[in-house]
């Protein structure tokens, strides 16, 4: 006898489809907004027009390069996928006694976990995904921001994505700190308000997402 083990649905199916489609699109809009805040409001209106053309071009190159790498790893997360768990058919205690495994993952009653959809025994840290319709090996979590499940095949790209996102934020933050004083000393109150309002909104998005990524990464490497 075996037990079936699937992840409980967190949302009703129609709402799941809506969230999976809308949230990644909103993330892309947030990236576009950060490009406006950093590239235009900070890079062009402040640095290029009133300070240094070379510094503005440096900001655009560094910020654009780090964002391109971030999107590249996001694409790799989709292309590689989370990774499918191997299929292990049920074993017969009487007919296949010589081939019984020495150990297996089981519930509190000693029964092995079984996936009725994949018709396979569960291996450690594998879960059946209703989105992918197969068991994901070393499943970590479903990233609502990226719109993809993370497992053994793609969480290294998720890690690299998080690193480059942080690099992108640091680059823009350095330029913001350096040129905030000149904007404050020169600009009108309205001009300063627009600059800081646009840029700071971008930081709220980027920083909060980075923290969430790092927390998820720590769960991958240090969790069971």
C-alpha positions in Angstrom: 0.0 0.0 0.0 1.2 3.5 -0.7 0.2 7.0 -0.1 -0.5 9.7 -2.7 1.3 13.0 -2.0 0.7 16.2 -4.0 1.1 19.8 -3.2 -2.2 21.3 -2.1 -3.5 24.1 -4.4 -2.8 27.5 -2.9 -5.4 29.2 -5.1 -8.5 28.2 -7.1 -7.5 27.1 -10.7 -9.0 30.1 -12.5 -7.3 32.5 -10.1 -4.0 30.5 -10.5 -4.1 31.0 -14.3 -4.8 34.7 -13.9 -2.0 35.2 -11.4 0.5 33.2 -13.5 -0.3 35.4 -16.5 -0.7 38.8 -15.0 2.1 38.9 -12.4 5.1 38.3 -14.7 3.6 40.9 -17.1 3.5 43.4 -14.2 7.1 42.6 -13.4 8.0 43.5 -17.0 6.1 46.7 -16.7 8.0 47.5 -13.5 11.3 46.9 -15.4 10.1 49.3 -18.1 9.3 51.8 -15.4 12.7 51.5 -13.8 14.3 52.1 -17.2 12.4 55.3 -17.5 13.4 56.3 -13.9 17.0 55.4 -14.2 17.7 55.8 -17.9 15.8 58.9 -18.6 15.1 60.8 -15.4 18.4 60.1 -13.8 20.7 59.3 -16.7 19.5 61.9 -19.3 17.6 64.7 -17.5 20.1 64.9 -14.6 23.5 63.5 -15.5 23.7 64.0 -19.3 22.1 67.4 -19.4 23.6 68.9 -16.3 26.8 67.0 -15.4 28.8 64.6 -17.5 28.0 62.9 -20.9 30.5 60.2 -20.2 29.0 59.4 -16.8 25.5 59.1 -18.3 26.8 56.8 -21.1 28.6 54.7 -18.4 25.3 54.4 -16.5 23.4 53.4 -19.6 25.9 50.8 -20.6 26.3 49.2 -17.1 22.6 49.3 -16.3 21.6 48.0 -19.7 24.2 45.2 -19.6 23.2 44.0 -16.2 19.5 44.1 -17.1 20.2 42.2 -20.3 21.9 39.4 -18.3 19.0 39.4 -15.9 16.5 38.8 -18.7 18.8 36.2 -20.2 18.7 34.1 -17.0 15.0 34.7 -16.7 14.6 33.2 -20.2 16.9 30.3 -19.2 14.6 29.6 -16.2 11.8 29.0 -18.7 13.8 27.1 -21.3 15.4 24.7 -18.9 12.3 24.1 -16.8 12.4 22.8 -13.2 13.4 19.3 -14.1 11.3 16.1 -14.2 11.7 13.4 -11.5 12.5 9.9 -12.8 9.7 7.5 -12.8 10.0 4.6 -10.2 7.3 2.0 -10.5 5.9 0.4 -7.3 7.8 -2.6 -6.0 6.2 -5.8 -4.9 7.3 -7.0 -1.4 6.9 -10.6 -2.4 7.8 -10.8 -6.1 10.8 -8.5 -6.1 12.2 -9.0 -2.6 15.8 -9.0 -3.8 15.4 -5.5 -5.5 13.8 -3.7 -2.6 15.5 -0.3 -1.9 17.5 0.0 1.3 15.7 3.2 2.2 12.9 5.3 0.8 10.9 8.4 1.7 7.8 7.5 3.7 5.0 9.0 5.7 4.5 8.7 9.5 3.0 5.2 8.9 5.9 3.9 6.9 4.2 3.9 3.6 6.1 5.3 0.6 4.7 8.4 -1.1 3.1 7.6 -4.4 2.0 9.9 -7.3 -1.2 8.6 -8.9 -0.8 10.9 -11.9 2.8 9.9 -12.8 2.3 6.4 -11.4 5.6 6.6 -9.6 7.1 6.5 -6.2 8.2 9.8 -4.7 11.9 10.6 -4.3 13.0 13.0 -1.7 12.2 16.6 -2.4 10.0 15.8 -5.4 6.5 17.2 -5.7 3.8 16.8 -8.4 3.2 20.1 -10.2 -0.3 20.6 -11.5 1.1 23.4 -13.7 3.7 21.2 -15.4 1.7 17.9 -15.0 4.7 16.0 -13.8 6.8 15.5 -10.6 9.5 18.1 -10.2 12.8 16.8 -8.9 14.2 18.9 -5.9 11.2 21.2 -6.1 11.9 24.5 -4.3 8.9 26.8 -5.0 6.8 28.3 -7.6 8.1 31.8 -8.3 5.1 34.0 -8.8 7.3 36.9 -10.1 8.9 34.8 -12.9 5.9 32.7 -13.6 7.8 29.4 -13.3 8.4 26.5 -11.0 12.0 26.1 -9.7 13.7 22.8 -9.3 17.0 20.9 -9.9 17.4 22.0 -13.6 16.8 25.8 -13.3 17.4 27.0 -9.8 21.0 27.8 -10.7 19.7 30.2 -13.3 17.4 31.7 -10.7 20.4 32.2 -8.4 22.3 34.0 -11.2 19.3 36.1 -12.0 19.0 37.3 -8.4 22.7 38.1 -8.4 22.6 40.2 -11.5 19.4 41.9 -10.4 21.2 43.0 -7.3 24.2 44.2 -9.4 21.8 46.3 -11.5 20.3 47.9 -8.4 23.7 48.6 -7.0 24.8 50.3 -10.2 21.8 52.6 -10.3 22.0 53.3 -6.6 25.6 54.4 -6.8 24.8 56.9 -9.6 21.8 58.1 -7.6 23.8 58.8 -4.5 26.6 60.5 -6.5 24.3 62.9 -8.4 21.5 63.5 -5.8 23.4 66.5 -4.3 23.9 68.3 -7.6 20.2 67.9 -8.3 19.2 69.1 -4.9 21.5 72.2 -5.1 20.4 73.1 -8.7 16.9 72.0 -9.3 13.5 73.4 -8.3 11.4 71.7 -5.7 9.2 70.3 -8.4 12.1 68.9 -10.3 13.7 67.3 -7.3 10.3 65.7 -6.4 9.9 64.2 -9.8 13.4 62.8 -9.9 13.4 61.2 -6.4 9.8 60.0 -6.8 10.5 58.1 -10.0 13.8 56.6 -8.9 12.7 55.6 -5.4 9.7 53.8 -6.7 12.0 51.7 -8.8 14.1 50.9 -5.7 11.0 49.7 -3.8 10.3 47.3 -6.5 13.8 46.1 -7.1 14.9 45.8 -3.5 11.8 44.0 -2.3 12.1 41.5 -5.2 15.8 40.9 -4.5 15.1 40.2 -0.8 12.5 37.7 -1.8 14.9 36.0 -4.2 17.6 35.7 -1.6 15.2 34.2 0.9 14.1 31.7 -1.6 17.8 30.9 -2.5 18.6 30.3 1.1 15.7 27.8 1.3 17.1 26.0 -1.7 20.6 25.5 -0.3 19.9 25.2 3.4 16.4 23.7 3.5 15.5 20.1 3.4 
